[in-house]
Amino acid sequence: MPPPPSTASDAPHTDWRAQELLLLREVMKLVGRSLAPGFVLREMLHLMSELLGLNRGRIVLRDPQDTQVARIAHAYGLTASEAARGVYRPGEGITGRVLASGMPAIVQDVDAEPGFLFRAVTRDRLPPQTVAFVALPVVVDGRTEGVLACHRIRSRQRHLNDDLAVLGLLATLTGQLLQLQRLVDEQTRALQERNQELTRALEVNTARYGLIGRSPALLQALGELERVSQSQATVLLLGESGTGKELFARAVHLASGRHAQPFIKVNCAAIPETLFESELFGHEKGAFTGASGSRAGWFEQAEGGTLFLDEIGELPLSLQSKLLRTLQEGTLVRLGGRKEVRVNVRLVAATHRDLQSDVQAGRFRPDLYYRIHVVPIRLPSLRERREDIRALALHFISRANQAHQRNVHLTPGALAVLDAHDWPGNIRELGNLIERVVLLADRTAVDEALLQRFMPGGAAPAARPERTTTAPAPLVRDYQRADSHDAQQLADCLAQHGGNQSRAAQSLGLTLRQFAYRLKKAGLR
């Protein structure tokens, strides 16, 4: 019978240096082919056995679910049942000792070492010769996360120190591969979370009437809205400022049979009292100084559709009776006119004030209050619909990125900061914060630390006073090149002046035309 083929462990004239170089070269080829640790490490253990005679190699790693337990994660020369038995606690056996101490361990004779457990491989499965065991720590991010170990026939032509040198390199490479895999996994999880958030945002962006969110509080308000949308009853939207009353009012209009007719919105708090009657009910020619012609008021402009009176609590007391008459009779008389005009308008009103208290204090007519308080719908504050904060934030950041030609995004940590905030200004506050972040952030990924600088009470972003000085511009401006200010400088200055281009241009010593040209050239408009 011919003798068995020689292996690396018994070849009498093996060129060990050449074998070492071949092993390292092949391992690096594997790394270049794939960064997946499972594939690379299993092949590495295979090459250790075939080229250097370091047999039954295994890599023991801490269990991600229980770091006080380590298991054989990769092996070559072990059966599945042997690998499954390879479970160790720190300090338990030779492997556990290396795991706990972070120091290499060399057992010259496993039969003579009381601490050797023979847990994975029993003695009868090993060669009858004297068997050594070598175990080295695998360090990931400064912490011993595993052990690279193997068996070795003690009596061989190759020096133990040479094996230790190669194993040390391979243990270091193993740690680096595992650390790289951990970083890739973290980045992948972050991207998956971001994609999930974007997917949810896209889903809610297609929600009914443009209202973003799926929280129970929002869905309840939407359900009430839809139940009354087909009626002609007056709807009163209640809730804190910034909760999206205009969007809800438009939703009432869109859900009704009047959706093809005009939707007119009026902010009662923004109209001077002297102009209110003319704006609301219209006027005839000559009704007052400057009335050179007749004009239809908001009621007539909304004919057949919906009139939204925001902040109706600010309506002057003197006009409340006229509004009540129009609502009850469906007619109005223009200022300076005598003829009644019939109108067919559905009223949606909104307020953040306690109208009942205003009635008791004599600031609001009780009969008008009961007339508009037919279908009250309370809009939830952002604190009551925290499930919608992330979807809203992603909607606002997408809109701001498009408007300002930026590519800013929020990390999961930053989104968690938004979740925890109380939002006294509700959706309006959130939208303003996101736009501020998009304009002023100095990097693409906004994490929690950077976001905190823009939050209420946070440290203001570092200013550039030499670039955005508010000193008056000289009467004669010096000539400045078209690229005299970069995009970030222009955006910072524009944000500092609340979006007012004239003031921003003046602060930089530019004309409005020059400033607008630079904005366009920088892609900011």
C-alpha positions as CSV (number, residue, x, y, z in Angstrom):
1,M,0.0,0.0,0.0
2,P,1.5,3.4,-0.9
3,P,2.2,5.8,2.0
4,P,-0.3,8.6,2.7
5,P,0.4,12.0,1.2
6,S,2.6,14.2,3.4
7,T,1.0,17.3,5.0
8,A,2.5,20.5,6.3
9,S,2.9,19.0,9.7
10,D,5.1,16.0,8.7
11,A,6.8,17.1,5.4
12,P,10.6,16.7,6.1
13,H,11.8,19.5,3.9
14,T,9.0,22.1,4.0
15,D,10.0,25.6,3.1
16,W,8.1,27.2,6.0
17,R,8.8,30.8,5.0
18,A,7.3,30.2,1.6
19,Q,4.3,28.6,3.3
20,E,3.8,31.6,5.5
21,L,4.0,34.0,2.6
22,L,1.6,31.9,0.6
23,L,-0.9,31.8,3.5
24,L,-0.8,35.6,4.1
25,R,-1.0,36.3,0.4
26,E,-4.1,34.0,0.0
27,V,-5.8,35.5,3.1
28,M,-5.3,39.0,1.7
29,K,-6.8,37.9,-1.6
30,L,-9.8,36.6,0.3
31,V,-10.1,40.0,2.0
32,G,-9.9,41.7,-1.3
33,R,-12.6,39.4,-2.7
34,S,-15.1,39.8,0.2
35,L,-15.3,41.7,3.5
36,A,-17.8,39.2,4.9
37,P,-15.9,37.8,8.0
38,G,-17.6,34.4,7.8
39,F,-16.2,33.5,4.4
40,V,-12.8,35.0,5.0
41,L,-12.2,33.5,8.5
42,R,-13.3,30.0,7.5
43,E,-11.0,29.9,4.6
44,M,-8.2,31.4,6.8
45,L,-8.6,28.5,9.2
46,H,-8.5,26.1,6.3
47,L,-5.2,27.6,5.0
48,M,-3.8,27.5,8.6
49,S,-4.3,23.7,8.6
50,E,-3.2,22.9,5.1
51,L,-0.1,25.1,4.9
52,L,1.2,25.3,8.5
53,G,-0.3,22.3,10.2
54,L,-2.3,24.4,12.7
55,N,-5.2,22.0,12.9
56,R,-8.8,22.2,14.2
57,G,-8.7,26.0,14.2
58,R,-11.6,27.9,15.7
59,I,-12.6,31.4,16.3
60,V,-14.6,31.9,19.5
61,L,-16.7,35.1,19.8
62,R,-18.8,36.6,22.5
63,D,-22.5,36.1,22.1
64,P,-24.1,39.4,21.0
65,Q,-27.1,38.6,23.2
66,D,-25.1,37.6,26.3
67,T,-21.5,38.9,26.4
68,Q,-20.7,36.6,29.4
69,V,-20.9,33.7,27.0
70,A,-18.6,33.0,24.1
71,R,-19.2,30.4,21.3
72,I,-17.3,28.9,18.4
73,A,-18.4,31.0,15.5
74,H,-16.0,29.8,12.8
75,A,-14.1,26.6,12.6
76,Y,-12.2,24.2,10.3
77,G,-11.7,20.5,11.1
78,L,-14.5,20.4,13.7
79,T,-17.8,18.6,13.2
80,A,-21.0,20.6,13.7
81,S,-21.7,18.9,17.0
82,E,-18.1,19.6,18.2
83,A,-18.5,23.3,17.2
84,A,-21.8,23.4,19.0
85,R,-20.2,22.2,22.3
86,G,-17.7,25.0,22.2
87,V,-19.4,27.3,24.6
88,Y,-17.2,29.1,27.2
89,R,-17.6,31.7,30.0
90,P,-14.8,34.2,30.8
91,G,-12.2,32.4,32.9
92,E,-13.5,28.9,32.0
93,G,-10.8,26.6,30.6
94,I,-7.9,27.9,28.5
95,T,-10.2,29.6,26.0
96,G,-12.1,31.4,28.8
97,R,-8.9,32.4,30.5
98,V,-7.7,34.2,27.3
99,L,-11.1,35.8,26.9
100,A,-11.0,37.1,30.4
101,S,-7.4,38.2,30.5
102,G,-6.7,39.3,27.0
103,M,-3.4,37.5,27.1
104,P,-2.2,34.6,24.9
105,A,-2.1,31.1,26.3
106,I,0.2,28.2,25.2
107,V,-0.4,24.6,26.4
108,Q,2.5,22.4,25.5
109,D,0.7,19.2,26.3
110,V,-3.1,19.2,26.6
111,D,-2.9,15.9,28.6
112,A,-0.8,17.5,31.2
113,E,-2.8,20.7,31.6
114,P,-5.6,20.4,34.3
115,G,-7.4,23.4,33.0
116,F,-7.8,22.0,29.5
117,L,-11.5,21.0,29.2
118,F,-11.6,18.8,26.0
119,R,-15.0,20.4,25.6
120,A,-15.2,20.8,21.8
121,V,-12.9,17.9,20.8
122,T,-12.6,14.9,23.1
123,R,-9.1,13.3,23.6
124,D,-9.9,10.2,21.5
125,R,-10.5,12.5,18.5
126,L,-6.9,13.9,18.7
127,P,-3.7,12.3,17.4
128,P,-2.0,9.9,19.8
129,Q,1.1,12.1,19.8
130,T,1.7,15.0,22.3
131,V,-0.7,17.7,21.2
132,A,-0.2,21.4,22.0
133,F,-2.9,24.1,22.1
134,V,-2.4,27.8,21.2
135,A,-5.0,30.5,21.9
136,L,-4.6,34.2,21.2
137,P,-7.0,37.1,22.0
138,V,-9.1,38.7,19.2
139,V,-9.4,42.4,20.0
140,V,-12.1,44.6,18.5
141,D,-12.2,48.3,19.3
142,G,-9.8,47.9,22.2
143,R,-11.8,45.1,23.9
144,T,-11.2,41.3,23.8
145,E,-14.2,40.0,21.9
146,G,-12.9,36.5,21.0
147,V,-10.2,34.0,20.8
148,L,-8.3,32.5,17.8
149,A,-7.2,28.9,18.8
150,C,-5.8,25.7,17.2
151,H,-4.2,22.4,18.0
152,R,-0.6,21.7,17.0
153,I,1.5,18.5,17.1
154,R,4.2,19.3,19.6
155,S,7.1,17.4,17.9
156,R,7.5,19.1,14.5
157,Q,10.3,20.7,12.6
158,R,8.7,24.1,12.7
159,H,9.4,26.4,15.7
160,L,6.6,27.3,18.0
161,N,7.7,31.0,17.9
162,D,7.1,31.1,14.1
163,D,3.6,29.7,14.6
164,L,2.9,32.3,17.3
165,A,4.1,35.2,15.0
166,V,1.8,34.1,12.2
167,L,-1.1,33.5,14.5
168,G,-0.6,36.9,16.0
169,L,-1.0,38.5,12.6
170,L,-4.1,36.5,11.8
171,A,-5.7,37.3,15.2
172,T,-5.1,41.0,14.5
173,L,-6.5,40.7,11.0
174,T,-9.5,38.9,12.5
175,G,-10.2,41.7,15.0
176,Q,-9.9,44.3,12.2
177,L,-12.3,42.4,10.0
178,L,-14.8,42.1,12.8
179,Q,-14.5,45.8,13.6
180,L,-15.0,46.7,10.0
181,Q,-18.0,44.4,9.9
182,R,-19.4,46.1,13.0
183,L,-19.0,49.5,11.4
184,V,-20.7,48.3,8.2
185,D,-23.5,46.8,10.2
186,E,-24.0,50.1,12.1
187,Q,-24.0,52.1,8.9
188,T,-26.4,49.6,7.3
189,R,-28.8,49.8,10.2
190,A,-28.7,53.6,10.1
191,L,-29.4,53.6,6.4
192,Q,-32.2,51.1,6.8
193,E,-33.8,53.2,9.6
194,R,-33.5,56.2,7.4
195,N,-35.1,54.4,4.5
196,Q,-37.9,53.2,6.7
197,E,-38.5,56.7,7.9
198,L,-38.5,58.0,4.3
199,T,-40.8,55.2,3.3
200,R,-43.2,56.1,6.1
201,A,-43.0,59.7,5.1
202,L,-43.8,58.9,1.5
203,E,-46.7,56.8,2.7
204,V,-48.1,59.5,4.9
205,N,-47.4,62.2,2.3
206,T,-50.0,60.5,0.1
207,A,-52.5,60.6,3.0
208,R,-55.9,62.3,2.5
209,Y,-56.0,66.0,2.0
210,G,-52.2,66.4,2.5
211,L,-52.5,65.9,6.3
212,I,-49.3,64.1,7.3
213,G,-49.6,61.5,10.2
214,R,-51.3,58.4,11.4
215,S,-51.5,59.0,15.1
216,P,-54.8,58.1,16.8
217,A,-55.4,61.7,17.8
218,L,-55.0,62.9,14.2
219,L,-57.1,60.1,12.8
220,Q,-59.9,60.9,15.3
221,A,-60.0,64.5,14.2
222,L,-60.0,63.4,10.5
223,G,-62.8,61.0,11.2
224,E,-64.9,63.8,12.7
225,L,-64.1,66.0,9.8
226,E,-65.2,63.5,7.2
227,R,-68.4,62.7,9.0
228,V,-69.5,66.4,8.7
229,S,-67.9,67.3,5.4
230,Q,-70.9,66.6,3.3
231,S,-73.3,68.7,5.5
232,Q,-73.6,72.5,5.3
233,A,-73.0,72.9,9.0
234,T,-70.5,75.5,10.2
235,V,-67.3,73.9,11.5
236,L,-65.3,75.4,14.4
237,L,-61.7,74.3,14.6
238,L,-60.2,74.5,18.1
239,G,-56.7,74.0,19.3
240,E,-53.4,75.6,20.0
241,S,-51.7,77.9,17.6
242,G,-49.6,76.1,15.0
243,T,-51.6,72.9,14.9
244,G,-52.5,73.2,11.2
245,K,-56.0,74.7,11.3
246,E,-55.7,76.0,7.7
247,L,-54.9,72.5,6.4
248,F,-57.9,71.1,8.3
249,A,-60.1,73.9,6.9
250,R,-59.0,73.0,3.4
251,A,-59.6,69.4,4.1
252,V,-63.2,70.2,5.1
253,H,-63.5,72.0,1.7
254,L,-61.9,69.2,-0.3
255,A,-64.0,66.5,1.4
256,S,-67.2,68.3,0.7
257,G,-69.3,68.7,-2.5
258,R,-67.9,72.2,-2.8
259,H,-64.4,71.1,-3.6
260,A,-64.5,72.4,-7.1
261,Q,-65.6,75.9,-6.0
262,P,-63.4,78.7,-4.3
263,F,-61.7,78.2,-1.0
264,I,-61.1,81.7,0.5
265,K,-58.9,82.0,3.7
266,V,-58.9,85.1,5.9
267,N,-56.9,85.8,9.0
268,C,-59.1,88.0,11.2
269,A,-56.1,89.0,13.3
270,A,-54.3,90.5,10.3
271,I,-57.0,92.9,9.2
272,P,-57.3,96.4,10.6
273,E,-60.7,97.0,12.2
274,T,-61.5,100.0,9.9
275,L,-61.1,97.7,6.8
276,F,-62.8,94.7,8.2
277,E,-66.4,95.3,7.0
278,S,-65.3,96.3,3.5
279,E,-63.0,93.3,3.2
280,L,-65.6,90.8,4.5
281,F,-68.8,92.1,3.0
282,G,-67.5,94.3,0.1
283,H,-68.4,97.9,-0.7
284,E,-70.1,100.1,-3.2
285,K,-68.5,102.9,-5.2
286,G,-68.2,106.0,-3.0
287,A,-68.8,104.2,0.2
288,F,-65.7,105.8,1.7
289,T,-62.9,108.0,0.6
290,G,-60.9,106.1,-2.1
291,A,-63.7,103.7,-3.0
292,S,-63.6,104.5,-6.7
293,G,-65.5,101.4,-7.6
294,S,-67.6,98.5,-6.3
295,R,-65.8,95.5,-4.9
296,A,-67.1,92.1,-3.8
297,G,-66.1,91.0,-0.4
298,W,-64.8,87.6,0.8
299,F,-68.2,86.2,1.2
300,E,-69.1,86.9,-2.5
301,Q,-65.7,85.7,-3.7
302,A,-66.3,82.4,-2.0
303,E,-69.7,81.9,-3.6
304,G,-70.6,78.3,-3.9
305,G,-67.4,77.3,-1.9
306,T,-65.9,77.7,1.5
307,L,-64.9,80.7,3.6
308,F,-62.3,80.0,6.2
309,L,-62.1,82.7,9.0
310,D,-59.0,82.0,11.0
311,E,-58.7,83.5,14.5
312,I,-62.4,84.4,14.5
313,G,-62.0,85.5,18.1
314,E,-60.3,88.6,16.9
315,L,-63.4,89.7,14.9
316,P,-64.4,93.2,16.1
317,L,-67.5,93.1,18.3
318,S,-69.3,95.7,16.0
319,L,-69.1,93.3,13.0
320,Q,-70.1,90.1,14.9
321,S,-73.8,91.0,14.6
322,K,-73.5,91.5,10.8
323,L,-71.7,88.2,10.4
324,L,-74.4,86.5,12.5
325,R,-77.1,87.9,10.2
326,T,-75.3,86.7,7.1
327,L,-74.9,83.2,8.5
328,Q,-78.5,83.0,9.5
329,E,-80.2,84.5,6.5
330,G,-77.7,83.8,3.7
331,T,-77.7,87.4,2.6
332,L,-75.4,90.5,3.1
333,V,-75.4,94.2,2.3
334,R,-72.2,95.7,1.0
335,L,-70.8,98.7,2.8
336,G,-72.5,101.8,1.4
337,G,-75.1,99.7,-0.4
338,R,-78.8,99.1,0.1
339,K,-79.4,96.0,-1.9
340,E,-79.3,92.6,-0.3
341,V,-77.0,90.1,-2.0
342,R,-77.7,86.4,-1.5
343,V,-74.7,84.2,-0.9
344,N,-74.2,80.4,-0.7
345,V,-71.1,79.9,1.4
346,R,-70.0,77.3,3.9
347,L,-68.2,78.8,6.9
348,V,-65.2,77.2,8.6
349,A,-63.9,79.1,11.6
350,A,-60.9,78.6,13.8
351,T,-59.5,79.9,17.0
352,H,-56.9,79.1,19.6
353,R,-58.8,81.2,22.2
354,D,-61.3,80.1,24.7
355,L,-64.4,81.6,23.1
356,Q,-66.6,80.6,26.0
357,S,-64.6,82.7,28.4
358,D,-64.7,85.6,25.9
359,V,-68.5,85.3,25.8
360,Q,-68.6,85.5,29.6
361,A,-66.3,88.5,29.5
362,G,-68.4,90.2,26.9
363,R,-65.8,90.1,24.2
364,F,-67.7,87.8,22.0
365,R,-71.4,87.6,21.2
366,P,-73.1,84.6,22.7
367,D,-75.5,84.2,19.8
368,L,-72.7,84.2,17.3
369,Y,-70.8,81.7,19.5
370,Y,-73.6,79.3,19.5
371,R,-74.1,79.8,15.7
372,I,-70.5,78.8,14.8
373,H,-70.2,76.2,17.6
374,V,-72.3,73.7,15.6
375,V,-69.6,71.2,14.9
376,P,-66.5,71.8,17.0
377,I,-63.4,69.8,16.1
378,R,-60.5,69.9,18.4
379,L,-57.1,69.6,16.6
380,P,-54.4,67.7,18.6
381,S,-51.2,69.4,19.6
382,L,-48.0,67.9,18.4
383,R,-47.3,66.7,21.9
384,E,-50.5,64.5,21.6
385,R,-49.4,63.0,18.3
386,R,-45.7,62.2,18.9
387,E,-46.0,59.3,16.5
388,D,-46.2,61.8,13.6
389,I,-43.2,63.9,14.6
390,R,-40.7,61.9,12.4
391,A,-43.0,61.8,9.4
392,L,-43.6,65.6,9.7
393,A,-39.8,66.3,10.1
394,L,-38.9,64.2,7.1
395,H,-41.6,66.0,5.0
396,F,-40.3,69.4,6.1
397,I,-36.7,68.5,5.4
398,S,-37.5,67.1,2.0
399,R,-39.4,70.3,1.2
400,A,-36.6,72.6,2.5
401,N,-33.9,70.6,0.7
402,Q,-35.8,71.1,-2.6
403,A,-36.4,74.8,-1.9
404,H,-32.8,75.6,-1.0
405,Q,-31.0,73.0,-3.2
406,R,-29.5,71.2,-0.2
407,N,-29.0,67.6,0.7
408,V,-29.4,67.6,4.5
409,H,-30.7,64.6,6.4
410,L,-31.3,63.8,10.1
411,T,-29.6,60.8,11.8
412,P,-31.7,58.5,14.0
413,G,-30.3,60.2,17.1
414,A,-31.4,63.6,15.8
415,L,-34.9,62.2,15.1
416,A,-35.0,60.9,18.7
417,V,-34.3,64.5,19.9
418,L,-37.2,65.7,18.0
419,D,-39.4,63.0,19.5
420,A,-38.5,64.1,23.0
421,H,-39.2,67.8,22.5
422,D,-42.5,69.3,23.8
423,W,-43.1,71.6,20.8
424,P,-45.1,74.4,22.4
425,G,-45.3,76.0,18.9
426,N,-46.6,72.7,17.4
427,I,-46.2,72.0,13.7
428,R,-45.3,75.5,12.9
429,E,-42.3,75.4,15.3
430,L,-41.1,72.1,13.9
431,G,-41.3,73.3,10.3
432,N,-39.4,76.5,11.2
433,L,-36.7,74.5,13.0
434,I,-36.2,72.1,10.1
435,E,-35.8,75.0,7.6
436,R,-33.3,76.7,9.9
437,V,-31.3,73.4,10.1
438,V,-31.3,73.0,6.4
439,L,-30.1,76.5,5.8
440,L,-27.4,76.7,8.5
441,A,-26.1,73.1,9.0
442,D,-22.5,72.9,8.0
443,R,-22.6,69.2,7.0
444,T,-25.0,66.8,5.3
445,A,-25.8,64.5,8.2
446,V,-27.3,66.4,11.2
447,D,-26.8,64.3,14.4
448,E,-28.2,65.0,17.8
449,A,-25.3,67.2,19.0
450,L,-25.6,69.5,16.0
451,L,-29.4,69.6,16.1
452,Q,-29.3,70.6,19.8
453,R,-27.6,73.8,18.7
454,F,-30.6,74.8,16.7
455,M,-33.2,73.8,19.3
456,P,-34.8,76.3,21.7
457,G,-32.3,77.1,24.4
458,G,-29.4,75.5,22.5
459,A,-26.2,77.3,21.7
460,A,-26.5,79.4,18.6
461,P,-24.5,78.2,15.6
462,A,-21.2,79.9,15.2
463,A,-21.7,83.2,13.5
464,R,-19.5,84.8,10.9
465,P,-19.6,88.5,12.0
466,E,-17.0,89.6,9.6
467,R,-19.1,88.2,6.7
468,T,-22.6,89.3,7.8
469,T,-22.0,92.6,9.5
470,T,-25.1,94.7,9.9
471,A,-23.3,98.0,9.5
472,P,-24.9,100.3,6.9
473,A,-23.6,99.9,3.4
474,P,-21.4,102.8,2.0
475,L,-23.0,105.2,-0.3
476,V,-20.7,104.2,-3.1
477,R,-20.1,100.4,-3.1
478,D,-16.7,99.0,-4.0
479,Y,-16.7,96.6,-7.0
480,Q,-16.9,93.0,-5.8
481,R,-16.3,89.9,-7.9
482,A,-19.3,87.7,-8.8
483,D,-17.8,84.9,-6.5
484,S,-17.1,87.3,-3.6
485,H,-19.4,85.3,-1.3
486,D,-19.8,81.5,-1.1
487,A,-23.1,79.7,-0.9
488,Q,-22.9,79.1,2.9
489,Q,-22.2,82.7,3.5
490,L,-25.2,83.8,1.4
491,A,-27.5,81.3,3.1
492,D,-26.3,82.3,6.6
493,C,-26.9,86.0,5.9
494,L,-30.3,85.3,4.4
495,A,-31.3,83.3,7.4
496,Q,-30.0,86.0,9.8
497,H,-32.3,88.5,8.2
498,G,-35.4,86.3,8.2
499,G,-35.3,85.6,4.4
500,N,-35.4,89.3,3.6
501,Q,-33.1,89.6,0.5
502,S,-33.0,93.4,0.6
503,R,-31.6,93.6,4.1
504,A,-29.3,90.6,3.5
505,A,-27.9,92.3,0.4
506,Q,-27.4,95.6,2.3
507,S,-25.5,93.9,5.1
508,L,-23.1,92.4,2.6
509,G,-22.6,95.7,0.8
510,L,-24.4,94.4,-2.3
511,T,-27.3,95.6,-4.4
512,L,-30.5,93.5,-4.4
513,R,-29.7,92.6,-8.0
514,Q,-26.2,91.5,-7.1
515,F,-27.4,89.5,-4.2
516,A,-30.1,87.7,-6.2
517,Y,-27.5,86.9,-8.9
518,R,-25.2,85.3,-6.4
519,L,-28.1,83.3,-4.9
520,K,-29.0,82.0,-8.3
521,K,-25.4,81.2,-9.2
522,A,-24.9,79.4,-5.9
523,G,-28.0,77.3,-6.6
524,L,-30.0,78.8,-3.6
525,R,-33.0,79.9,-5.6
